[in-house]
Amino acid sequence: MKLKFALIALICIGGANAKMHNKTIKNVADKDVVPIAKPLLNQTTKDIMCLAYSIYREAGNLAASAQYAVGQVHINRLLEGSWGNSLCDVVFAKAQFSWTLEKKKVVWSDKQRWFAREIAEGLVNGLRVKTLNSKRILHYHANYVQPKWGKQSNVVAMAGPHIFYKDIAH
């Protein structure tokens, strides 16, 4: 019950840092997206577009910082290695992103495609969300869902309605 109230408080606070279980939770901001990594090797145009579409489906209506944050988890998963060797493998790993279970592809506009691709290319070329740049930060969910693994409460940051976790078993 405490977690539910904490989530409600986080939603109401919006842009400010929030507290959960007596811990300040950082909200990802534009200033947190920085060029701190080497470019990822062996990622094709198809991989970049897989990442771009997943960013669009997961966070396409959110601020750029939230889209980078969602994309960062995809990058972390690629680097961690359990979800495959390419960004397409990560995106389409079994039942990891709910939209991949849908039969019909959602059409995105040229502007949406361009914006998501810019974010995906930035991540592939070394931009990172510094607060989320870790092989230990591999999970997130929107604040309106409550996955079983979310009860472990290793919350590290928020970006838009997404809550990011570290050290969740997979």
Backbone as JSON, one array per atom type, in Angstrom:
{
  "sequence": "MKLKFALIALICIGGANAKMHNKTIKNVADKDVVPIAKPLLNQTTKDIMCLAYSIYREAGNLAASAQYAVGQVHINRLLEGSWGNSLCDVVFAKAQFSWTLEKKKVVWSDKQRWFAREIAEGLVNGLRVKTLNSKRILHYHANYVQPKWGKQSNVVAMAGPHIFYKDIAH",
  "N": [[0.82, -1.19, 0.0], [1.98, 1.23, 0.77], [3.77, 1.62, -1.35], [2.0, 2.1, -3.45], [0.88, 4.59, -2.69], [3.19, 6.1, -2.73], [3.8, 6.05, -5.43], [1.62, 7.48, -6.44], [2.2, 9.95, -5.31], [4.57, 10.5, -6.69], [3.61, 10.79, -9.28], [2.05, 13.09, -9.01], [3.96, 15.0, -8.35], [5.49, 15.4, -10.62], [7.82, 17.17, -12.46], [9.72, 17.53, -10.43], [12.26, 16.12, -8.27], [11.48, 13.12, -6.53], [10.35, 11.29, -3.62], [10.73, 7.92, -2.59], [10.17, 5.31, -0.51], [11.74, 6.61, 1.46], [13.87, 7.49, -0.07], [15.4, 9.65, -2.32], [14.26, 10.04, -5.55], [15.5, 10.43, -8.7], [14.43, 12.5, -11.33], [14.67, 12.08, -14.74], [16.23, 14.36, -16.87], [16.74, 16.66, -19.63], [19.41, 17.53, -19.44], [20.68, 15.3, -18.48], [21.25, 13.64, -20.56], [23.97, 12.74, -22.22], [27.08, 12.74, -24.12], [28.83, 10.09, -23.5], [29.8, 7.59, -24.07], [31.34, 5.01, -26.08], [30.63, 4.51, -29.56], [28.21, 2.01, -30.44], [29.09, -1.04, -31.88], [28.51, -2.94, -34.89], [25.75, -2.59, -35.27], [23.03, -2.42, -37.32], [21.25, -0.49, -39.87], [18.69, -1.48, -39.77], [18.6, -2.39, -37.1], [18.81, 0.05, -35.75], [16.39, 1.16, -36.53], [14.63, -0.67, -35.37], [15.08, -0.11, -32.67], [14.31, 2.6, -32.69], [11.55, 2.39, -33.34], [10.64, 0.98, -31.13], [11.2, 2.81, -29.08], [9.45, 4.82, -29.9], [6.96, 3.46, -29.62], [6.97, 2.88, -26.89], [7.37, 5.34, -25.62], [6.74, 7.51, -27.24], [5.06, 9.75, -27.07], [6.11, 11.34, -25.15], [8.43, 13.58, -23.44], [11.67, 14.32, -24.87], [13.79, 13.55, -23.16], [12.62, 11.47, -21.68], [12.17, 9.65, -23.7], [14.81, 9.08, -24.45], [15.56, 7.86, -22.06], [14.0, 5.5, -21.99], [15.04, 4.3, -24.31], [17.64, 3.98, -23.41], [17.49, 1.83, -21.62], [17.1, -0.25, -23.41], [19.61, -0.21, -24.67], [21.24, -0.8, -22.45], [20.37, -3.41, -21.99], [21.25, -4.66, -24.31], [24.04, -4.41, -24.0], [24.37, -5.83, -21.63], [23.75, -8.42, -22.41], [21.91, -10.62, -22.16], [19.62, -10.55, -23.72], [20.14, -10.78, -26.37], [22.18, -10.17, -29.35], [21.86, -7.98, -30.92], [20.14, -4.87, -31.48], [17.59, -5.29, -32.53], [17.15, -7.91, -31.67], [17.02, -7.45, -28.9], [14.75, -5.76, -28.72], [12.73, -7.45, -29.68], [12.84, -9.6, -27.97], [11.41, -12.32, -26.2], [8.28, -11.41, -25.07], [9.01, -8.97, -23.76], [8.46, -6.28, -24.22], [5.35, -4.93, -24.2], [3.99, -4.05, -26.49], [5.08, -5.55, -28.55], [3.69, -7.87, -28.62], [1.39, -7.41, -29.93], [-0.64, -7.82, -32.83], [-0.95, -6.04, -34.96], [0.87, -3.49, -36.56], [1.52, -0.24, -35.46], [0.98, 2.74, -37.17], [3.32, 5.27, -37.79], [4.03, 8.73, -38.05], [5.98, 10.6, -40.49], [7.39, 12.6, -39.13], [7.37, 11.63, -36.48], [8.79, 9.26, -36.87], [11.27, 10.27, -37.75], [12.1, 11.73, -35.48], [12.25, 9.73, -33.44], [14.14, 8.1, -34.62], [16.37, 9.8, -34.63], [16.89, 9.91, -31.88], [17.43, 7.19, -31.38], [19.71, 6.83, -33.04], [21.44, 8.61, -31.79], [21.8, 7.32, -29.3], [23.0, 4.91, -30.16], [25.32, 5.98, -31.14], [26.68, 6.87, -28.89], [25.49, 8.66, -27.07], [24.19, 8.88, -23.79], [21.97, 8.32, -21.04], [22.98, 9.5, -18.21], [22.28, 8.83, -15.54], [21.1, 6.4, -15.84], [22.79, 4.72, -17.11], [23.85, 1.77, -17.03], [24.59, -1.68, -16.7], [23.1, -2.83, -14.83], [20.67, -1.65, -14.72], [17.94, -2.54, -16.06], [15.24, -2.7, -16.35], [11.98, -1.24, -16.55], [8.82, 0.32, -15.98], [5.56, 1.61, -16.74], [3.85, 3.99, -14.69], [1.22, 3.24, -14.29], [0.94, 0.54, -14.31], [1.55, -2.52, -12.5], [3.89, -4.55, -12.24], [4.9, -7.81, -11.05], [7.63, -7.99, -10.43], [8.22, -5.37, -9.84], [7.76, -4.92, -7.2], [10.05, -5.33, -5.86], [11.33, -2.95, -5.6], [13.76, -1.46, -6.24], [14.14, 1.24, -7.13], [15.5, 3.64, -9.32], [15.22, 5.92, -10.88], [12.98, 8.23, -12.53], [11.15, 8.9, -15.53], [9.07, 10.81, -17.24], [6.07, 9.01, -17.17], [7.36, 6.67, -16.55], [9.02, 4.32, -14.48], [12.15, 3.45, -13.34], [14.29, 0.68, -12.69], [16.88, -1.04, -10.84], [18.89, -3.98, -10.64], [16.98, -6.1, -10.93], [15.94, -9.37, -11.09], [16.19, -11.47, -13.96]],
  "CA": [[0.0, 0.0, 0.0], [2.88, 2.38, 0.8], [4.29, 1.81, -2.69], [0.94, 2.71, -4.25], [0.8, 6.01, -2.33], [4.42, 6.74, -3.19], [3.65, 6.24, -6.87], [0.68, 8.58, -6.63], [2.94, 11.17, -5.0], [5.5, 10.75, -7.78], [2.84, 11.27, -10.41], [1.62, 14.46, -8.72], [5.1, 15.89, -8.28], [5.87, 15.74, -11.98], [9.2, 17.43, -12.81], [10.64, 17.58, -9.3], [12.69, 14.83, -7.73], [10.47, 12.62, -5.6], [10.85, 10.31, -2.64], [10.08, 6.62, -2.52], [10.82, 4.55, 0.55], [12.72, 7.51, 2.06], [14.99, 7.68, -0.98], [15.09, 10.61, -3.37], [14.27, 9.45, -6.88], [15.83, 11.45, -9.69], [13.7, 12.57, -12.58], [15.57, 12.27, -15.86], [16.05, 15.64, -17.55], [17.56, 16.81, -20.84], [20.83, 17.66, -19.08], [21.21, 13.97, -18.14], [21.59, 12.96, -21.81], [25.31, 13.23, -22.5], [27.92, 11.84, -24.94], [29.83, 9.52, -22.59], [30.13, 6.2, -24.41], [31.8, 4.73, -27.43], [29.54, 4.01, -30.4], [27.98, 0.56, -30.48], [29.52, -1.63, -33.15], [27.73, -4.01, -35.5], [24.31, -2.35, -35.29], [22.65, -2.06, -38.69], [20.14, 0.45, -40.02], [17.51, -2.19, -39.27], [18.66, -2.36, -35.63], [18.48, 1.41, -35.33], [14.95, 1.35, -36.73], [13.95, -1.46, -34.32], [15.17, 0.7, -31.45], [13.49, 3.8, -32.89], [10.13, 2.04, -33.25], [10.35, 0.63, -29.74], [11.16, 4.09, -28.35], [8.18, 5.46, -30.28], [5.83, 2.73, -29.03], [7.05, 2.93, -25.43], [7.43, 6.69, -25.05], [6.69, 8.47, -28.33], [4.29, 10.96, -26.75], [6.76, 11.94, -23.98], [9.58, 14.47, -23.67], [12.85, 13.66, -25.42], [14.56, 12.91, -22.09], [11.95, 10.21, -21.35], [12.42, 8.75, -24.82], [16.18, 8.63, -24.28], [15.6, 6.96, -20.9], [13.47, 4.21, -22.45], [16.04, 3.76, -25.22], [18.82, 3.61, -22.62], [17.3, 0.48, -21.1], [17.38, -1.16, -24.53], [21.07, -0.24, -24.81], [21.76, -1.55, -21.3], [20.09, -4.83, -22.2], [22.17, -5.14, -25.35], [25.37, -4.5, -23.42], [24.34, -6.88, -20.62], [23.88, -9.62, -23.21], [20.92, -11.69, -21.99], [18.49, -10.4, -24.62], [20.57, -10.93, -27.75], [23.39, -9.48, -29.82], [21.51, -6.81, -31.74], [19.01, -4.12, -30.93], [16.35, -5.98, -32.92], [17.0, -9.03, -30.74], [16.59, -6.89, -27.62], [13.38, -5.26, -28.86], [11.78, -8.53, -29.89], [13.01, -10.7, -27.0], [10.08, -12.82, -25.85], [7.36, -10.74, -24.13], [9.67, -7.95, -22.96], [7.76, -5.02, -24.42], [3.98, -5.38, -24.46], [3.55, -3.74, -27.85], [5.56, -6.58, -29.48], [2.72, -8.97, -28.61], [0.26, -7.01, -30.76], [-0.59, -8.34, -34.21], [-0.95, -4.96, -35.93], [1.87, -2.44, -36.37], [0.97, 1.11, -35.39], [1.59, 3.62, -38.15], [3.89, 6.48, -37.23], [4.22, 9.76, -39.06], [7.37, 10.87, -40.85], [7.98, 13.4, -38.06], [7.59, 10.72, -35.35], [9.86, 8.34, -37.29], [12.52, 11.03, -37.76], [12.48, 12.07, -34.1], [12.66, 8.5, -32.75], [15.4, 7.64, -35.23], [17.43, 10.68, -34.11], [17.2, 9.45, -30.52], [18.07, 5.88, -31.5], [21.06, 7.03, -33.58], [22.23, 9.23, -30.73], [22.16, 6.27, -28.34], [23.94, 4.0, -30.8], [26.58, 6.7, -31.35], [27.36, 7.18, -27.65], [24.73, 9.43, -26.09], [23.66, 8.05, -22.72], [21.32, 8.95, -19.9], [24.03, 9.15, -17.24], [21.73, 8.2, -14.33], [20.58, 5.07, -16.19], [23.8, 4.04, -17.91], [24.37, 0.67, -16.22], [24.11, -3.02, -17.02], [22.23, -3.23, -13.71], [19.37, -0.99, -14.9], [17.43, -3.28, -17.21], [13.78, -2.78, -16.3], [11.15, -0.08, -16.24], [7.41, 0.15, -16.32], [4.76, 2.82, -16.59], [3.3, 4.08, -13.33], [-0.15, 2.73, -14.22], [0.97, -0.92, -14.22], [2.26, -2.99, -11.32], [4.43, -5.9, -12.44], [5.34, -8.5, -9.83], [9.02, -7.66, -10.15], [8.29, -4.0, -9.36], [7.67, -4.92, -5.74], [11.41, -5.38, -5.31], [11.55, -1.54, -5.28], [15.09, -0.88, -6.44], [13.88, 2.35, -8.05], [16.65, 4.53, -9.46], [14.87, 7.17, -11.55], [11.71, 8.32, -13.26], [11.16, 9.71, -16.75], [7.66, 10.81, -17.58], [5.37, 8.06, -16.3], [8.14, 5.45, -16.41], [9.81, 4.11, -13.28], [13.3, 2.62, -13.73], [14.77, -0.17, -11.59], [18.14, -1.76, -11.0], [19.04, -5.28, -9.96], [15.79, -6.96, -11.01], [16.29, -10.67, -11.69], [15.55, -11.72, -15.27]],
  "C": [[0.86, 1.25, 0.0], [3.42, 2.68, -0.59], [3.26, 2.51, -3.57], [0.83, 4.21, -3.95], [2.05, 6.75, -2.79], [4.35, 7.0, -4.69], [2.7, 7.38, -7.17], [1.39, 9.9, -6.36], [3.91, 11.51, -6.12], [4.78, 11.31, -9.0], [2.46, 12.74, -10.2], [2.78, 15.44, -8.73], [5.58, 16.3, -9.66], [7.35, 15.92, -12.16], [10.17, 17.42, -11.64], [11.1, 16.18, -8.92], [11.69, 14.42, -6.66], [11.11, 11.64, -4.64], [10.03, 9.04, -2.73], [10.86, 5.82, -1.51], [11.99, 5.34, 1.16], [13.98, 7.71, 1.21], [14.56, 8.68, -2.05], [15.27, 9.93, -4.72], [14.48, 10.56, -7.89], [14.9, 11.35, -10.88], [14.69, 12.87, -13.69], [15.21, 13.57, -16.57], [16.96, 15.68, -18.78], [19.05, 16.87, -20.53], [21.47, 16.33, -18.72], [21.61, 13.17, -19.38], [22.91, 13.55, -22.3], [26.1, 12.24, -23.37], [29.06, 11.26, -24.09], [30.28, 8.11, -22.97], [30.68, 6.11, -25.82], [30.6, 4.26, -28.25], [29.43, 2.49, -30.32], [28.37, 0.04, -31.86], [28.5, -2.67, -33.61], [26.22, -3.82, -35.42], [23.95, -1.78, -36.67], [21.57, -0.98, -38.68], [18.86, -0.19, -39.51], [17.47, -2.18, -37.75], [18.3, -0.97, -35.1], [16.98, 1.66, -35.47], [14.13, 0.5, -35.75], [13.93, -0.68, -33.02], [14.26, 1.93, -31.56], [12.01, 3.48, -32.73], [9.75, 1.67, -31.82], [10.29, 1.88, -28.86], [9.83, 4.79, -28.63], [7.0, 4.78, -29.59], [5.81, 2.84, -27.5], [6.9, 4.35, -24.87], [7.28, 7.81, -26.08], [5.93, 9.75, -28.05], [4.91, 11.73, -25.58], [7.9, 12.86, -24.41], [10.77, 13.66, -24.18], [13.65, 12.95, -24.33], [13.94, 11.57, -21.7], [12.15, 9.19, -22.47], [13.86, 8.22, -24.77], [16.28, 7.61, -23.14], [15.11, 5.57, -21.28], [14.48, 3.54, -23.38], [17.28, 3.28, -24.48], [18.69, 2.2, -22.06], [17.52, -0.55, -22.2], [18.89, -1.32, -24.72], [21.7, -1.05, -23.68], [21.54, -3.04, -21.49], [21.0, -5.42, -23.26], [23.55, -5.37, -24.75], [25.46, -5.6, -22.35], [24.39, -8.26, -21.27], [22.81, -10.69, -23.12], [19.78, -11.65, -23.01], [18.9, -10.47, -26.09], [21.74, -10.04, -28.1], [23.11, -8.27, -30.7], [20.33, -6.1, -31.1], [17.68, -4.73, -31.34], [16.1, -7.18, -32.01], [16.46, -8.54, -29.4], [15.12, -6.47, -27.69], [12.39, -6.41, -28.93], [12.05, -9.76, -29.02], [11.62, -11.04, -26.46], [9.4, -12.03, -24.73], [8.03, -9.69, -23.24], [9.0, -6.59, -23.06], [6.36, -5.38, -24.92], [3.54, -5.12, -25.9], [4.0, -4.81, -28.85], [4.62, -7.78, -29.55], [1.5, -8.65, -29.47], [0.45, -7.49, -32.18], [-0.37, -7.22, -35.23], [0.12, -3.92, -35.57], [1.16, -1.09, -36.38], [1.72, 1.98, -36.39], [2.1, 4.87, -37.45], [4.14, 7.46, -38.35], [5.7, 9.92, -39.39], [8.09, 11.64, -39.74], [8.3, 12.52, -36.84], [8.75, 9.77, -35.65], [11.21, 9.06, -37.24], [13.0, 11.29, -36.34], [12.98, 10.84, -33.35], [13.97, 7.97, -33.32], [16.57, 8.5, -34.76], [17.86, 10.24, -32.71], [17.93, 8.12, -30.57], [19.51, 6.01, -32.02], [21.97, 7.67, -32.54], [22.7, 8.2, -29.72], [23.19, 5.31, -28.93], [25.31, 4.66, -30.95], [27.22, 7.23, -30.06], [26.64, 8.11, -26.68], [24.18, 8.47, -25.05], [22.94, 8.93, -21.71], [22.18, 8.56, -18.7], [23.48, 8.48, -15.99], [21.23, 6.79, -14.58], [21.6, 4.22, -16.93], [24.48, 2.94, -17.09], [23.78, -0.65, -16.69], [23.23, -3.58, -15.9], [20.84, -2.61, -13.83], [18.78, -1.52, -16.2], [15.92, -3.33, -17.29], [13.15, -1.42, -16.0], [9.72, -0.47, -16.5], [6.72, 1.49, -16.15], [4.11, 2.81, -15.22], [1.87, 3.55, -13.2], [-0.22, 1.2, -14.29], [1.79, -1.32, -13.0], [2.77, -4.42, -11.54], [4.92, -6.5, -11.12], [6.76, -8.1, -9.46], [9.19, -6.24, -9.61], [8.25, -3.89, -7.85], [9.05, -4.98, -5.09], [11.93, -3.97, -5.01], [12.97, -1.03, -5.3], [14.98, 0.26, -7.45], [15.1, 3.26, -8.09], [16.3, 5.87, -10.1], [13.47, 7.08, -12.13], [11.94, 9.17, -14.5], [9.74, 9.67, -17.28], [6.96, 9.85, -16.63], [6.15, 6.77, -16.04], [9.01, 5.47, -15.16], [10.9, 3.1, -13.64], [13.9, 1.95, -12.5], [16.16, -0.72, -11.9], [18.04, -3.07, -10.23], [17.76, -6.11, -9.88], [16.23, -8.25, -11.7], [15.54, -10.85, -13.0], [15.87, -13.11, -15.77]]
}
